[in-house]
């Protein structure tokens, strides 16, 4: 795969970010279709007047789970080398060719050699754990000290090879995972423009949606979610500041887990905000999210905020998997996210019935009444932190690239506008560059306001008042058509309360609208990942909504 391919096509809509701090937007290719119609419990069929590549038989590893792949390797049916080769072949067939999903920026030339060494370990009786020999994709803002670049999708960082692995990469390697490729993303994790389109980066072009390629994958972890849903890997790592894991996971029909900030180290990850940034798993099954989180958790001296995770190091999150996990749980329904889209409202009402049938106690009247108050201060905080945090990251980059400050990046984009700004500008970079230092009293004020309103006066108060185990809301709307002229749409997402508080959330499929998936979001108190995994797994096992993505060029609404 060409490391330097750069095909202009989409990032996230920051108009929504400015208004609500959420993540949403539009991305994909170009083939037409009208907007969503009535609800459907399963994905749309293929167009009635054609039988092209997308109607062929299923991929050999379609929707394979970690456990299934481990069983294949343990039984001798497949080796890690064979599994890795199948995924590499799949990437070649459908990412840069065929439907041109554009979810991968570059593949790891060492992947097969790593797989071979892990096969040798297995043959010698050493099995590191549930990730041994499993090919994983990581987002292109996560440092890997190998032959792949880390660029946040930008030509400004083209040629940047990290000197050190990120903590995420090093823990994955230690657990036996194979870093297969770097995923496309909304450039600079969707913190560049108020007019952007999710899933677009200068280096990667426009990532498509795994269910209908002309629709948006959301962002900023667009490629991580699309590649996972399209079976280009066993799973992936995304990052989130506000919605960047859960929105693309919802819209691409997969499971996305955003941990409590500090549970997973952020060292070696290109930042937006040290207060809100985190990395987390994007996978096809809740059990795989538990396995990957187990490997990622633990303190790292390079990230002071990870010190609090020491008490969770060594936790086996698979122990929380319980098919009866909803029984006896008190689930609050956050209905302020209803009423904007009748299709997803219908799916949520069905999900509420399903949770009650599985033994959950449904608690109404659990609205976060102040949730509109903390978005503006949180956004101002991010502008401050982006300028300072990016400068710190740039200190790890070769001086030959000429990047030491945000001002240098702005100048690069202006000098390379044909490649970097063919569709939208860099209003957010400019706004962040105008902010003062982190010693500015105004910074401390907005940071504390956002924290107080979202934590003790927000999620904590609501859960305590009603004795809740978790709160649920629709994660997003269904995917919209990508529009590089007008920019992205609002995802109508529910990510902000958990994102701004720094608390955990998990999304998983709850159904389909005309073949397009929508997820349900569970969120709760700090460090409650185990509880959320138990509840999400219980819902997943009761409903089994996930259906493999077919990468249709567009939806056949006549037959949906």
Buried (B, 14 or more C-beta within 10 A) or exposed (E): BEBEBBBBBBBBBBBBBBBBBBBBBBBBBBBEBEEBEEBBEEBBBBBEEEEEEBEEEEBEBEBBBBBBBBEBBEEEEBBBBBBBBBBBEBBBBBBBEBBBBBBBBBBBEBBBEBBBBBBEBBEEEEBBBBBBBBBBBBBBBBBBBBEBBBBBBBBBBBBBBBEBBBBBBBBBBEBBBBBBBBBBBBBBBBBBBBBBBBBBBBBBBBBBBBBBBBBBBBBBBBBBBBBBBBBBBBBBBBBBBBBBBBBBBBBBBBBBBBBBBBBBBBBBBBBBBBBBBBBBBBBBBBBBBBBBBBBBBBBBEEBEBBEBBEEBEEBBBBEBBBEEBBEEBBBBBBBBBBEEBEBBBBBBEBBBEBBEEBBBBBBEEBBBEBBEBBBBBBBBBBBBBBBBBBBEBBEBBEEEBEBEEBBBBBBBBEEBEEBBBEBBBBBBBBBBBEBEEBEEEEBEEBBEBBBBBBBEBBBBBBBEEBEBBBBBBBBBBBBBBBBBEEBBBBBBBBBBBBBBBBBBBBBBBBBBBBBBBBBBBBBBBBBBBBBBBBBBBBBBBBBEBBBBBBBBBBBBBEEB
